[in-house]
Amino acid sequence: MLRLIGIALLMTGSIGTGWRIKEKLKTNLENLYQMRQILQMFQNEIEYSKAPLPEACGRVGSRTREPYQKAFFTIREEMRTNNGEPFWAIWERQMGDCMESLSIDKEDKRVFLDFGNCVGFMDGKMQAKAVGQYMHKLDISIKRMEEEMADKCKVIMSLSIMGGLMLVIVLL
């Protein structure tokens, strides 16, 4: 009886581990979607509303979720106080802090953090084009991750089940 309970707990643990890894991959993809949505909102604010950067940050911040929302409001306030710090430095510091806890590849984080370098010094059309380029980079990452996702999830779940079965066999 104890062996059956042990087998059930071991299998539950191994399947749960696989499930957790699979959910982490899904969360990573959702974070990429949210980053792309933020860039799309910025492009719209720059291109159509012709909003200055502090106002654009406030508008985008009001339409995003945490952890980005607080960072956008902080960027807006820092730009309004005008300490002489350029937009890219404020962007990189605030977004770097808010993205610390997110499970995103370093390359994708770097693309999002480098976005601050493309705005704030050109005319609206050039800024919108630059935002479009960063969105294209994120689109490539999203497409790559979507293609890999189905295969990775199957492999992860298969390995976790097989690993659990292997442990059960070894421990019996």
C-alpha positions, 0 to 999 in steps of 0.5 A, spaced: 500 500 500 505 504 501 509 503 495 502 505 491 502 511 494 509 512 493 508 511 486 502 515 485 506 521 489 512 520 485 508 520 478 504 526 480 511 530 482 514 528 475 508 530 471 507 537 475 514 538 474 513 538 467 507 542 467 510 547 471 516 548 465 510 548 460 507 553 463 513 557 464 514 557 456 507 559 456 508 565 460 514 567 456 510 567 450 505 571 453 510 576 456 513 577 449 505 578 446 505 584 452 511 587 450 509 587 442 503 590 444 506 596 448 511 597 442 504 598 438 501 603 443 507 607 443 507 607 435 500 609 435 501 615 440 507 617 436 505 616 429 497 618 430 497 622 436 503 626 436 504 625 443 510 628 447 514 622 450 511 623 457 504 624 455 505 617 451 508 614 457 502 616 461 497 614 456 501 607 455 501 606 462 494 607 463 492 601 458 498 596 461 498 591 466 503 591 472 509 590 472 509 595 466 504 600 469 508 603 475 514 603 470 511 607 465 508 612 470 515 613 473 518 614 467 513 620 465 514 623 472 522 623 471 521 626 464 516 631 467 521 633 472 527 634 467 533 632 471 537 632 464 537 625 464 535 622 457 529 618 455 533 612 453 537 612 460 530 612 464 527 607 460 533 602 460 533 603 468 525 603 469 524 597 464 530 593 467 527 593 474 520 592 472 522 586 467 527 583 472 522 578 475 519 576 468 521 570 465 524 572 458 530 571 454 536 575 455 535 577 447 528 579 447 529 583 454 535 587 450 531 588 444 525 591 449 530 595 453 534 598 446 527 601 444 529 607 448 534 608 444 530 609 438 525 615 440 526 622 443 531 625 438 528 624 431 521 626 428 515 623 429 515 619 422 522 616 424 520 614 431 514 610 428 519 607 423 524 605 429 518 602 433 516 598 427 523 595 427 523 593 434 516 590 433 519 586 427 524 584 432 519 581 437 515 578 431 520 574 429 522 572 436 514 570 437 514 567 431 520 562 433 517 561 440 510 559 437 513 554 432 517 551 437 512 551 443 508 545 441 514 541 440 517 543 446 511 542 450 510 535 448 517 533 449 517 536 456 511 532 458 513 526 455 520 526 458 517 528 465 512 522 465 518 517 462 522 520 468 517 519 473 516 512 470 524 510 470 524 513 477 518 508 479 522 502 476 528 504 479 526 504 486 521 498 486 
